[in-house]
Amino acid sequence: MPYLAGIVLALTVSGLATLVGLDRDRAFYPTLVLVVASYYVLFAVIGGSGHALVVETLVMTGFLLVALIGFKTSLWLVVAALAAHGVFDFVHGRVVANPGVPVWWPAFCATYDVTAAAFLAWLLRRRDPKPSGSSLTQ
């Protein structure tokens, strides 16, 4: 069920953003990366683990940097960041002991991230067949 929910929610949010024009600004998907990466920090706070908080903050900072660089240079980096966060979700429990993470979260978040990455890649390919230097605002 979390896999299906992640796919449906990602397609709904991304599709609606495209339909009403929220994603015309190139900040939309980099902001999405920041939000999805921040949840594990929130879960560390909920779980009361200082160690997890430090580790999750460091990981979030990496995704933040890639999202900011992608915002400034190429949204293809944002596609990569979303997809990489999806992969991270699948291995998260083996990398970080975070007691605040709900059991269903990694599956949900992984499918959300990968689906959102695929949607953004589809948008970029559709709007500019040349991947390098693509922008939703060009």
TORDREN-11753 format. One record per atom (N, C-alpha, C): z, y, x; residue number from 0. Coordinates in Angstrom, 1 decimal. Each point is the difference from the previous one (the first is absolute). Example, Ala and Ser with C-alpha at 12.3 -4.5 7.8 and 13.67 -1.06 7.14 Angstrom:
BEGIN
<node zz="7.8" yy="-5.7" xx="13.2" num="0"/>
<node zz="0.0" yy="1.2" xx="-0.9" num="0"/>
<node zz="0.0" yy="1.2" xx="0.9" num="0"/>
<node zz="-0.7" yy="1.1" xx="-0.4" num="1"/>
<node zz="0.0" yy="1.1" xx="0.9" num="1"/>
<node zz="0.8" yy="1.1" xx="-0.8" num="1"/>
***
This chain:
BEGIN
<node zz="0.0" yy="-1.2" xx="0.8" num="0"/>
<node zz="0.0" yy="1.2" xx="-0.8" num="0"/>
<node zz="0.0" yy="1.3" xx="0.8" num="0"/>
<node zz="0.8" yy="0.0" xx="1.2" num="1"/>
<node zz="-0.1" yy="1.3" xx="0.8" num="1"/>
<node zz="-1.4" yy="0.2" xx="0.6" num="1"/>
<node zz="-0.7" yy="-1.0" xx="0.3" num="2"/>
<node zz="-1.3" yy="0.2" xx="0.5" num="2"/>
<node zz="-1.0" yy="0.6" xx="-1.0" num="2"/>
<node zz="0.1" yy="-0.5" xx="-1.2" num="3"/>
<node zz="-0.8" yy="0.6" xx="-1.1" num="3"/>
<node zz="0.4" yy="1.4" xx="-0.3" num="3"/>
<node zz="1.3" yy="0.2" xx="-0.1" num="4"/>
<node zz="0.5" yy="1.4" xx="-0.2" num="4"/>
<node zz="-0.5" yy="1.0" xx="1.0" num="4"/>
<node zz="0.0" yy="-0.4" xx="1.3" num="5"/>
<node zz="-0.4" yy="0.8" xx="1.1" num="5"/>
<node zz="-1.5" yy="0.4" xx="-0.1" num="5"/>
<node zz="-0.8" yy="-1.0" xx="-0.3" num="6"/>
<node zz="-1.4" yy="0.2" xx="-0.2" num="6"/>
<node zz="-0.3" yy="1.0" xx="-1.1" num="6"/>
<node zz="0.6" yy="-0.4" xx="-1.2" num="7"/>
<node zz="-0.3" yy="0.8" xx="-1.2" num="7"/>
<node zz="0.5" yy="1.5" xx="0.2" num="7"/>
<node zz="1.2" yy="0.1" xx="0.5" num="8"/>
<node zz="0.5" yy="1.4" xx="0.2" num="8"/>
<node zz="-0.8" yy="0.8" xx="1.0" num="8"/>
<node zz="-0.4" yy="-0.6" xx="1.1" num="9"/>
<node zz="-0.8" yy="0.7" xx="1.0" num="9"/>
<node zz="-1.4" yy="0.4" xx="-0.6" num="9"/>
<node zz="-0.6" yy="-0.9" xx="-0.7" num="10"/>
<node zz="-1.3" yy="0.4" xx="-0.6" num="10"/>
<node zz="0.2" yy="1.0" xx="-1.1" num="10"/>
<node zz="1.1" yy="0.0" xx="-0.7" num="11"/>
<node zz="0.2" yy="1.0" xx="-1.1" num="11"/>
<node zz="0.3" yy="1.3" xx="0.7" num="11"/>
<node zz="0.9" yy="0.1" xx="0.9" num="12"/>
<node zz="0.3" yy="1.3" xx="0.7" num="12"/>
<node zz="-1.2" yy="0.5" xx="0.7" num="12"/>
<node zz="-0.7" yy="-0.8" xx="0.8" num="13"/>
<node zz="-1.2" yy="0.5" xx="0.7" num="13"/>
<node zz="-1.1" yy="0.4" xx="-0.9" num="13"/>
<node zz="-0.3" yy="-0.9" xx="-1.0" num="14"/>
<node zz="-1.0" yy="0.3" xx="-1.0" num="14"/>
<node zz="0.3" yy="1.3" xx="-0.8" num="14"/>
<node zz="1.2" yy="0.2" xx="-0.4" num="15"/>
<node zz="0.4" yy="1.2" xx="-0.7" num="15"/>
<node zz="-0.2" yy="1.2" xx="0.9" num="15"/>
<node zz="0.5" yy="-0.1" xx="1.2" num="16"/>
<node zz="-0.1" yy="1.1" xx="1.0" num="16"/>
<node zz="-1.5" yy="0.4" xx="0.2" num="16"/>
<node zz="-0.9" yy="-0.9" xx="0.0" num="17"/>
<node zz="-1.4" yy="0.3" xx="0.2" num="17"/>
<node zz="-0.5" yy="0.6" xx="-1.3" num="17"/>
<node zz="0.3" yy="-0.6" xx="-1.1" num="18"/>
<node zz="-0.5" yy="0.5" xx="-1.3" num="18"/>
<node zz="0.4" yy="1.4" xx="-0.3" num="18"/>
<node zz="1.2" yy="0.4" xx="0.3" num="19"/>
<node zz="0.4" yy="1.4" xx="-0.3" num="19"/>
<node zz="-0.1" yy="0.9" xx="1.2" num="19"/>
<node zz="-0.4" yy="-0.5" xx="1.2" num="20"/>
<node zz="-0.2" yy="0.8" xx="1.1" num="20"/>
<node zz="1.1" yy="0.3" xx="1.0" num="20"/>
<node zz="1.1" yy="-0.8" xx="-0.2" num="21"/>
<node zz="1.1" yy="0.2" xx="0.9" num="21"/>
<node zz="-0.3" yy="-0.4" xx="1.4" num="21"/>
<node zz="-0.9" yy="-0.9" xx="0.2" num="22"/>
<node zz="-0.4" yy="-0.4" xx="1.4" num="22"/>
<node zz="-1.1" yy="0.8" xx="0.6" num="22"/>
<node zz="-0.4" yy="1.1" xx="-0.7" num="23"/>
<node zz="-1.0" yy="0.8" xx="0.7" num="23"/>
<node zz="0.6" yy="0.7" xx="1.2" num="23"/>
<node zz="1.3" yy="0.2" xx="0.0" num="24"/>
<node zz="0.6" yy="0.6" xx="1.1" num="24"/>
<node zz="0.3" yy="-1.2" xx="1.0" num="24"/>
<node zz="-0.3" yy="0.2" xx="1.2" num="25"/>
<node zz="0.1" yy="-1.1" xx="1.0" num="25"/>
<node zz="1.5" yy="-0.3" xx="0.3" num="25"/>
<node zz="0.9" yy="0.7" xx="-0.6" num="26"/>
<node zz="1.4" yy="-0.3" xx="0.2" num="26"/>
<node zz="0.6" yy="-1.1" xx="-0.9" num="26"/>
<node zz="-0.8" yy="-0.3" xx="-1.0" num="27"/>
<node zz="0.6" yy="-1.0" xx="-0.9" num="27"/>
<node zz="0.3" yy="-1.3" xx="0.6" num="27"/>
<node zz="-0.9" yy="-0.7" xx="0.7" num="28"/>
<node zz="0.3" yy="-1.3" xx="0.5" num="28"/>
<node zz="0.9" yy="0.0" xx="1.3" num="28"/>
<node zz="-0.1" yy="1.1" xx="0.8" num="29"/>
<node zz="1.1" yy="0.1" xx="1.1" num="29"/>
<node zz="1.4" yy="0.1" xx="-0.6" num="29"/>
<node zz="0.1" yy="0.7" xx="-1.1" num="30"/>
<node zz="1.3" yy="0.2" xx="-0.7" num="30"/>
<node zz="0.4" yy="-1.4" xx="-0.5" num="30"/>
<node zz="-0.9" yy="-0.7" xx="-0.5" num="31"/>
<node zz="0.3" yy="-1.4" xx="-0.5" num="31"/>
<node zz="0.6" yy="-0.9" xx="1.1" num="31"/>
<node zz="-0.6" yy="0.1" xx="1.2" num="32"/>
<node zz="0.5" yy="-0.7" xx="1.1" num="32"/>
<node zz="1.5" yy="0.4" xx="0.3" num="32"/>
<node zz="0.2" yy="1.3" xx="0.0" num="33"/>
<node zz="1.4" yy="0.4" xx="0.2" num="33"/>
<node zz="1.0" yy="-0.5" xx="-1.0" num="33"/>
<node zz="-0.4" yy="0.0" xx="-1.2" num="34"/>
<node zz="0.9" yy="-0.5" xx="-1.1" num="34"/>
<node zz="0.2" yy="-1.5" xx="0.1" num="34"/>
<node zz="-1.0" yy="-0.8" xx="0.2" num="35"/>
<node zz="0.2" yy="-1.5" xx="0.1" num="35"/>
<node zz="0.8" yy="-0.3" xx="1.2" num="35"/>
<node zz="-0.2" yy="0.7" xx="1.1" num="36"/>
<node zz="0.8" yy="-0.3" xx="1.2" num="36"/>
<node zz="1.4" yy="0.4" xx="-0.1" num="36"/>
<node zz="0.3" yy="1.0" xx="-0.8" num="37"/>
<node zz="1.4" yy="0.5" xx="-0.2" num="37"/>
<node zz="0.9" yy="-1.0" xx="-0.8" num="37"/>
<node zz="-0.6" yy="-0.8" xx="-0.8" num="38"/>
<node zz="0.8" yy="-0.9" xx="-0.9" num="38"/>
<node zz="1.0" yy="-0.9" xx="0.8" num="38"/>
<node zz="-0.5" yy="-0.5" xx="1.2" num="39"/>
<node zz="0.9" yy="-0.9" xx="0.7" num="39"/>
<node zz="1.2" yy="0.8" xx="0.6" num="39"/>
<node zz="-0.2" yy="1.3" xx="0.3" num="40"/>
<node zz="1.1" yy="0.8" xx="0.4" num="40"/>
<node zz="1.0" yy="0.1" xx="-1.2" num="40"/>
<node zz="-0.5" yy="0.3" xx="-1.1" num="41"/>
<node zz="0.8" yy="0.0" xx="-1.2" num="41"/>
<node zz="0.8" yy="-1.3" xx="-0.2" num="41"/>
<node zz="-0.7" yy="-1.1" xx="0.1" num="42"/>
<node zz="0.7" yy="-1.3" xx="-0.1" num="42"/>
<node zz="1.1" yy="-0.2" xx="1.0" num="42"/>
<node zz="-0.2" yy="0.5" xx="1.2" num="43"/>
<node zz="1.0" yy="-0.1" xx="1.1" num="43"/>
<node zz="1.3" yy="0.8" xx="-0.5" num="43"/>
<node zz="-0.3" yy="1.1" xx="-0.6" num="44"/>
<node zz="1.2" yy="0.8" xx="-0.5" num="44"/>
<node zz="0.7" yy="-0.7" xx="-1.1" num="44"/>
<node zz="-0.8" yy="-0.6" xx="-0.9" num="45"/>
<node zz="0.6" yy="-0.7" xx="-1.1" num="45"/>
<node zz="0.8" yy="-1.2" xx="0.5" num="45"/>
<node zz="-0.6" yy="-0.7" xx="1.0" num="46"/>
<node zz="0.7" yy="-1.2" xx="0.6" num="46"/>
<node zz="1.1" yy="0.3" xx="0.9" num="46"/>
<node zz="0.2" yy="1.3" xx="0.3" num="47"/>
<node zz="1.1" yy="0.4" xx="0.9" num="47"/>
<node zz="-0.1" yy="-0.4" xx="1.4" num="47"/>
<node zz="-1.2" yy="-0.2" xx="0.5" num="48"/>
<node zz="-0.1" yy="-0.5" xx="1.4" num="48"/>
<node zz="-0.5" yy="1.1" xx="0.9" num="48"/>
<node zz="0.9" yy="0.4" xx="0.9" num="49"/>
<node zz="-0.4" yy="1.1" xx="0.9" num="49"/>
<node zz="-1.1" yy="-0.5" xx="1.0" num="49"/>
<node zz="0.1" yy="-1.3" xx="0.4" num="50"/>
<node zz="-1.0" yy="-0.5" xx="0.9" num="50"/>
<node zz="-1.4" yy="0.0" xx="-0.7" num="50"/>
<node zz="0.0" yy="-0.5" xx="-1.2" num="51"/>
<node zz="-1.3" yy="0.0" xx="-0.7" num="51"/>
<node zz="-0.5" yy="1.4" xx="-0.3" num="51"/>
<node zz="0.9" yy="0.9" xx="-0.2" num="52"/>
<node zz="-0.4" yy="1.4" xx="-0.2" num="52"/>
<node zz="-0.7" yy="0.6" xx="1.2" num="52"/>
<node zz="0.5" yy="-0.3" xx="1.2" num="53"/>
<node zz="-0.6" yy="0.5" xx="1.2" num="53"/>
<node zz="-1.4" yy="-0.7" xx="0.2" num="53"/>
<node zz="0.0" yy="-1.3" xx="-0.1" num="54"/>
<node zz="-1.3" yy="-0.7" xx="0.2" num="54"/>
<node zz="-1.0" yy="0.4" xx="-1.0" num="54"/>
<node zz="0.3" yy="0.1" xx="-1.3" num="55"/>
<node zz="-0.9" yy="0.4" xx="-1.0" num="55"/>
<node zz="-0.5" yy="1.4" xx="0.2" num="55"/>
<node zz="0.9" yy="0.9" xx="0.4" num="56"/>
<node zz="-0.4" yy="1.4" xx="0.3" num="56"/>
<node zz="-1.0" yy="0.0" xx="1.1" num="56"/>
<node zz="0.2" yy="-0.8" xx="1.1" num="57"/>
<node zz="-1.0" yy="0.0" xx="1.1" num="57"/>
<node zz="-1.3" yy="-0.6" xx="-0.5" num="57"/>
<node zz="0.0" yy="-1.0" xx="-0.8" num="58"/>
<node zz="-1.3" yy="-0.6" xx="-0.5" num="58"/>
<node zz="-0.7" yy="1.1" xx="-0.9" num="58"/>
<node zz="0.8" yy="0.6" xx="-0.9" num="59"/>
<node zz="-0.6" yy="1.0" xx="-0.9" num="59"/>
<node zz="-0.6" yy="1.2" xx="0.8" num="59"/>
<node zz="0.7" yy="0.3" xx="1.1" num="60"/>
<node zz="-0.6" yy="1.1" xx="0.9" num="60"/>
<node zz="-1.3" yy="-0.4" xx="0.5" num="60"/>
<node zz="-0.2" yy="-1.2" xx="0.4" num="61"/>
<node zz="-1.3" yy="-0.5" xx="0.5" num="61"/>
<node zz="-1.1" yy="0.2" xx="-1.1" num="61"/>
<node zz="0.3" yy="-0.4" xx="-1.2" num="62"/>
<node zz="-0.9" yy="0.1" xx="-1.1" num="62"/>
<node zz="-0.3" yy="1.5" xx="-0.3" num="62"/>
<node zz="1.1" yy="0.8" xx="0.1" num="63"/>
<node zz="-0.1" yy="1.5" xx="-0.3" num="63"/>
<node zz="-1.0" yy="0.6" xx="1.0" num="63"/>
<node zz="0.1" yy="-0.4" xx="1.3" num="64"/>
<node zz="-0.9" yy="0.6" xx="1.0" num="64"/>
<node zz="-1.4" yy="-0.4" xx="-0.2" num="64"/>
<node zz="-0.3" yy="-1.3" xx="-0.3" num="65"/>
<node zz="-1.3" yy="-0.4" xx="-0.3" num="65"/>
<node zz="-0.6" yy="0.7" xx="-1.3" num="65"/>
<node zz="0.8" yy="0.2" xx="-1.0" num="66"/>
<node zz="-0.4" yy="0.7" xx="-1.2" num="66"/>
<node zz="-0.3" yy="1.4" xx="0.3" num="66"/>
<node zz="0.8" yy="0.7" xx="0.8" num="67"/>
<node zz="-0.3" yy="1.4" xx="0.4" num="67"/>
<node zz="-1.2" yy="0.1" xx="0.8" num="67"/>
<node zz="-0.2" yy="-0.9" xx="1.0" num="68"/>
<node zz="-1.2" yy="0.1" xx="0.8" num="68"/>
<node zz="-1.2" yy="-0.3" xx="-0.8" num="68"/>
<node zz="0.1" yy="-1.0" xx="-0.9" num="69"/>
<node zz="-1.1" yy="-0.3" xx="-1.0" num="69"/>
<node zz="-0.4" yy="1.2" xx="-0.9" num="69"/>
<node zz="1.1" yy="0.7" xx="-0.4" num="70"/>
<node zz="-0.2" yy="1.2" xx="-0.9" num="70"/>
<node zz="-0.8" yy="1.0" xx="0.8" num="70"/>
<node zz="0.3" yy="0.2" xx="1.3" num="71"/>
<node zz="-0.7" yy="1.0" xx="0.8" num="71"/>
<node zz="-1.4" yy="-0.4" xx="0.5" num="71"/>
<node zz="-0.2" yy="-1.3" xx="0.2" num="72"/>
<node zz="-1.2" yy="-0.5" xx="0.6" num="72"/>
<node zz="-0.9" yy="-0.8" xx="-0.9" num="72"/>
<node zz="0.5" yy="-1.1" xx="-0.4" num="73"/>
<node zz="-0.9" yy="-1.0" xx="-0.8" num="73"/>
<node zz="0.9" yy="-0.8" xx="-0.9" num="73"/>
<node zz="-0.4" yy="0.0" xx="-1.3" num="74"/>
<node zz="0.7" yy="-0.7" xx="-1.0" num="74"/>
<node zz="-0.1" yy="-1.5" xx="0.2" num="74"/>
<node zz="-0.9" yy="-0.4" xx="0.9" num="75"/>
<node zz="-0.1" yy="-1.5" xx="0.4" num="75"/>
<node zz="1.3" yy="-0.4" xx="0.7" num="75"/>
<node zz="0.7" yy="0.9" xx="0.7" num="76"/>
<node zz="1.3" yy="-0.4" xx="0.6" num="76"/>
<node zz="1.0" yy="-0.2" xx="-1.1" num="76"/>
<node zz="-0.1" yy="0.7" xx="-1.1" num="77"/>
<node zz="0.9" yy="-0.1" xx="-1.2" num="77"/>
<node zz="-0.3" yy="-1.4" xx="-0.6" num="77"/>
<node zz="-1.3" yy="-0.4" xx="-0.1" num="78"/>
<node zz="-0.3" yy="-1.3" xx="-0.5" num="78"/>
<node zz="0.7" yy="-1.1" xx="0.9" num="78"/>
<node zz="-0.1" yy="0.2" xx="1.3" num="79"/>
<node zz="0.6" yy="-0.9" xx="0.9" num="79"/>
<node zz="1.5" yy="0.0" xx="-0.2" num="79"/>
<node zz="0.6" yy="1.1" xx="-0.1" num="80"/>
<node zz="1.5" yy="0.1" xx="-0.2" num="80"/>
<node zz="0.4" yy="-0.7" xx="-1.3" num="80"/>
<node zz="-0.7" yy="0.2" xx="-1.1" num="81"/>
<node zz="0.4" yy="-0.7" xx="-1.2" num="81"/>
<node zz="-0.1" yy="-1.5" xx="0.2" num="81"/>
<node zz="-1.1" yy="-0.4" xx="0.5" num="82"/>
<node zz="-0.2" yy="-1.5" xx="0.2" num="82"/>
<node zz="1.0" yy="-0.5" xx="1.0" num="82"/>
<node zz="0.3" yy="0.7" xx="1.1" num="83"/>
<node zz="1.0" yy="-0.4" xx="0.9" num="83"/>
<node zz="1.4" yy="-0.1" xx="-0.6" num="83"/>
<node zz="0.3" yy="0.9" xx="-0.9" num="84"/>
<node zz="1.3" yy="0.0" xx="-0.7" num="84"/>
<node zz="0.0" yy="-1.3" xx="-0.9" num="84"/>
<node zz="-1.1" yy="-0.3" xx="-0.6" num="85"/>
<node zz="-0.1" yy="-1.2" xx="-0.8" num="85"/>
<node zz="0.3" yy="-1.3" xx="0.8" num="85"/>
<node zz="-0.5" yy="0.0" xx="1.2" num="86"/>
<node zz="0.2" yy="-1.1" xx="0.9" num="86"/>
<node zz="1.5" yy="0.0" xx="0.4" num="86"/>
<node zz="0.5" yy="1.2" xx="0.3" num="87"/>
<node zz="1.4" yy="0.1" xx="0.4" num="87"/>
<node zz="0.9" yy="-0.5" xx="-1.1" num="87"/>
<node zz="-0.3" yy="0.2" xx="-1.3" num="88"/>
<node zz="0.8" yy="-0.5" xx="-1.1" num="88"/>
<node zz="0.1" yy="-1.5" xx="0.0" num="88"/>
<node zz="-1.1" yy="-0.7" xx="0.4" num="89"/>
<node zz="0.0" yy="-1.4" xx="0.0" num="89"/>
<node zz="0.9" yy="-0.6" xx="1.1" num="89"/>
<node zz="0.2" yy="0.8" xx="1.1" num="90"/>
<node zz="0.9" yy="-0.5" xx="1.1" num="90"/>
<node zz="1.3" yy="0.7" xx="0.1" num="90"/>
<node zz="0.2" yy="0.9" xx="-0.9" num="91"/>
<node zz="1.2" yy="0.9" xx="0.1" num="91"/>
<node zz="1.3" yy="-0.8" xx="0.1" num="91"/>
<node zz="0.2" yy="-0.9" xx="-0.8" num="92"/>
<node zz="1.3" yy="-0.8" xx="0.0" num="92"/>
<node zz="0.2" yy="-0.7" xx="1.4" num="92"/>
<node zz="-1.0" yy="-0.3" xx="0.7" num="93"/>
<node zz="0.1" yy="-0.7" xx="1.3" num="93"/>
<node zz="0.2" yy="1.0" xx="1.1" num="93"/>
<node zz="-0.2" yy="1.3" xx="-0.3" num="94"/>
<node zz="0.0" yy="1.0" xx="1.1" num="94"/>
<node zz="1.3" yy="0.9" xx="-0.2" num="94"/>
<node zz="0.4" yy="0.3" xx="-1.2" num="95"/>
<node zz="1.1" yy="0.8" xx="-0.3" num="95"/>
<node zz="0.9" yy="-0.6" xx="-1.0" num="95"/>
<node zz="1.3" yy="-0.1" xx="0.3" num="96"/>
<node zz="1.0" yy="-0.5" xx="-0.9" num="96"/>
<node zz="0.5" yy="1.2" xx="-0.8" num="96"/>
<node zz="-0.5" yy="0.2" xx="-1.2" num="97"/>
<node zz="0.3" yy="1.1" xx="-0.9" num="97"/>
<node zz="0.6" yy="-0.5" xx="-1.3" num="97"/>
<node zz="1.3" yy="0.0" xx="-0.2" num="98"/>
<node zz="0.6" yy="-0.6" xx="-1.2" num="98"/>
<node zz="-0.3" yy="0.7" xx="-1.3" num="98"/>
<node zz="-0.5" yy="1.2" xx="0.1" num="99"/>
<node zz="-0.3" yy="0.7" xx="-1.3" num="99"/>
<node zz="-1.4" yy="-0.3" xx="-0.6" num="99"/>
<node zz="-0.8" yy="-0.7" xx="0.7" num="100"/>
<node zz="-1.4" yy="-0.3" xx="-0.5" num="100"/>
<node zz="0.1" yy="-1.0" xx="-1.1" num="100"/>
<node zz="-0.5" yy="0.3" xx="-1.2" num="101"/>
<node zz="-0.1" yy="-1.0" xx="-1.1" num="101"/>
<node zz="-0.9" yy="-1.1" xx="0.5" num="101"/>
<node zz="0.3" yy="-1.2" xx="-0.5" num="102"/>
<node zz="-0.8" yy="-1.2" xx="0.3" num="102"/>
<node zz="-1.4" yy="0.1" xx="-0.3" num="102"/>
<node zz="-0.4" yy="0.6" xx="-1.1" num="103"/>
<node zz="-1.4" yy="0.2" xx="-0.4" num="103"/>
<node zz="-0.7" yy="1.1" xx="0.7" num="103"/>
<node zz="0.7" yy="0.9" xx="0.6" num="104"/>
<node zz="-0.7" yy="1.2" xx="0.6" num="104"/>
<node zz="-1.1" yy="-0.3" xx="1.0" num="104"/>
<node zz="0.2" yy="-0.8" xx="1.0" num="105"/>
<node zz="-1.1" yy="-0.1" xx="1.0" num="105"/>
<node zz="-1.3" yy="-0.5" xx="-0.6" num="105"/>
<node zz="0.1" yy="-0.9" xx="-1.0" num="106"/>
<node zz="-1.2" yy="-0.5" xx="-0.6" num="106"/>
<node zz="-0.7" yy="1.1" xx="-0.8" num="106"/>
<node zz="0.8" yy="0.7" xx="-0.8" num="107"/>
<node zz="-0.5" yy="1.1" xx="-0.8" num="107"/>
<node zz="-0.6" yy="1.1" xx="0.9" num="107"/>
<node zz="0.7" yy="0.4" xx="1.0" num="108"/>
<node zz="-0.4" yy="1.1" xx="0.9" num="108"/>
<node zz="-1.3" yy="-0.4" xx="0.8" num="108"/>
<node zz="0.0" yy="-1.2" xx="0.5" num="109"/>
<node zz="-1.1" yy="-0.5" xx="0.8" num="109"/>
<node zz="-1.3" yy="0.1" xx="-0.8" num="109"/>
<node zz="0.0" yy="-0.5" xx="-1.3" num="110"/>
<node zz="-1.2" yy="0.0" xx="-0.8" num="110"/>
<node zz="-0.3" yy="1.4" xx="-0.4" num="110"/>
<node zz="1.0" yy="0.9" xx="-0.3" num="111"/>
<node zz="-0.3" yy="1.4" xx="-0.3" num="111"/>
<node zz="-0.7" yy="0.6" xx="1.2" num="111"/>
<node zz="0.6" yy="-0.1" xx="1.2" num="112"/>
<node zz="-0.6" yy="0.6" xx="1.2" num="112"/>
<node zz="-1.4" yy="-0.4" xx="0.3" num="112"/>
<node zz="-0.2" yy="-1.3" xx="0.0" num="113"/>
<node zz="-1.4" yy="-0.5" xx="0.3" num="113"/>
<node zz="-1.0" yy="0.4" xx="-1.1" num="113"/>
<node zz="0.4" yy="0.0" xx="-1.2" num="114"/>
<node zz="-0.9" yy="0.4" xx="-1.1" num="114"/>
<node zz="-0.3" yy="1.5" xx="0.1" num="114"/>
<node zz="1.0" yy="0.8" xx="0.3" num="115"/>
<node zz="-0.2" yy="1.4" xx="0.1" num="115"/>
<node zz="-0.9" yy="0.3" xx="1.2" num="115"/>
<node zz="0.2" yy="-0.7" xx="1.1" num="116"/>
<node zz="-0.9" yy="0.1" xx="1.2" num="116"/>
<node zz="-1.4" yy="-0.3" xx="-0.3" num="116"/>
<node zz="-0.2" yy="-1.1" xx="-0.8" num="117"/>
<node zz="-1.4" yy="-0.4" xx="-0.3" num="117"/>
<node zz="-0.6" yy="1.0" xx="-1.0" num="117"/>
<node zz="0.8" yy="0.6" xx="-0.9" num="118"/>
<node zz="-0.6" yy="1.0" xx="-0.9" num="118"/>
<node zz="-0.4" yy="1.2" xx="0.8" num="118"/>
<node zz="0.9" yy="0.5" xx="0.9" num="119"/>
<node zz="-0.4" yy="1.1" xx="0.9" num="119"/>
<node zz="-1.2" yy="-0.3" xx="0.8" num="119"/>
<node zz="-0.1" yy="-1.1" xx="0.6" num="120"/>
<node zz="-1.2" yy="-0.4" xx="0.8" num="120"/>
<node zz="-1.2" yy="0.0" xx="-0.9" num="120"/>
<node zz="0.1" yy="-0.5" xx="-1.2" num="121"/>
<node zz="-1.2" yy="0.1" xx="-0.9" num="121"/>
<node zz="-0.4" yy="1.4" xx="-0.3" num="121"/>
<node zz="1.0" yy="0.9" xx="-0.3" num="122"/>
<node zz="-0.3" yy="1.4" xx="-0.2" num="122"/>
<node zz="-0.7" yy="0.6" xx="1.2" num="122"/>
<node zz="0.5" yy="-0.2" xx="1.2" num="123"/>
<node zz="-0.5" yy="0.6" xx="1.2" num="123"/>
<node zz="-1.5" yy="-0.5" xx="0.2" num="123"/>
<node zz="-0.2" yy="-1.3" xx="-0.2" num="124"/>
<node zz="-1.4" yy="-0.6" xx="0.2" num="124"/>
<node zz="-0.9" yy="0.6" xx="-1.1" num="124"/>
<node zz="0.5" yy="0.2" xx="-1.2" num="125"/>
<node zz="-0.8" yy="0.5" xx="-1.1" num="125"/>
<node zz="-0.4" yy="1.4" xx="0.2" num="125"/>
<node zz="1.0" yy="0.8" xx="0.5" num="126"/>
<node zz="-0.3" yy="1.4" xx="0.2" num="126"/>
<node zz="-0.7" yy="0.4" xx="1.3" num="126"/>
<node zz="0.1" yy="-0.8" xx="1.0" num="127"/>
<node zz="-0.6" yy="0.2" xx="1.3" num="127"/>
<node zz="-0.3" yy="-1.3" xx="0.6" num="127"/>
<node zz="-1.2" yy="-0.5" xx="0.0" num="128"/>
<node zz="-0.3" yy="-1.3" xx="0.6" num="128"/>
<node zz="0.3" yy="-0.1" xx="1.4" num="128"/>
<node zz="0.2" yy="1.1" xx="0.8" num="129"/>
<node zz="0.4" yy="-0.1" xx="1.4" num="129"/>
<node zz="1.5" yy="0.1" xx="0.1" num="129"/>
<node zz="0.7" yy="-1.1" xx="0.4" num="130"/>
<node zz="1.4" yy="0.0" xx="0.0" num="130"/>
<node zz="0.7" yy="1.0" xx="0.9" num="130"/>
<node zz="-0.6" yy="0.4" xx="1.1" num="131"/>
<node zz="0.8" yy="0.9" xx="0.9" num="131"/>
<node zz="-0.1" yy="1.4" xx="-0.5" num="131"/>
<node zz="1.2" yy="0.6" xx="0.0" num="132"/>
<node zz="0.2" yy="1.4" xx="-0.4" num="132"/>
<node zz="-0.1" yy="0.3" xx="-1.5" num="132"/>
<node zz="0.2" yy="-1.1" xx="-0.8" num="133"/>
<node zz="-0.1" yy="0.2" xx="-1.4" num="133"/>
<node zz="1.1" yy="0.8" xx="-0.6" num="133"/>
<node zz="-0.2" yy="0.7" xx="-1.1" num="134"/>
<node zz="1.0" yy="0.8" xx="-0.6" num="134"/>
<node zz="-0.3" yy="-0.1" xx="-1.5" num="134"/>
<node zz="1.1" yy="0.0" xx="-0.8" num="135"/>
<node zz="-0.2" yy="0.0" xx="-1.4" num="135"/>
<node zz="-0.4" yy="1.4" xx="-0.5" num="135"/>
<node zz="0.2" yy="1.0" xx="0.9" num="136"/>
<node zz="-0.3" yy="1.4" xx="-0.4" num="136"/>
<node zz="-1.3" yy="0.5" xx="0.5" num="136"/>
<node zz="-0.8" yy="-0.8" xx="0.7" num="137"/>
<node zz="-1.3" yy="0.4" xx="0.5" num="137"/>
<node zz="-1.1" yy="-0.4" xx="-1.0" num="137"/>
***
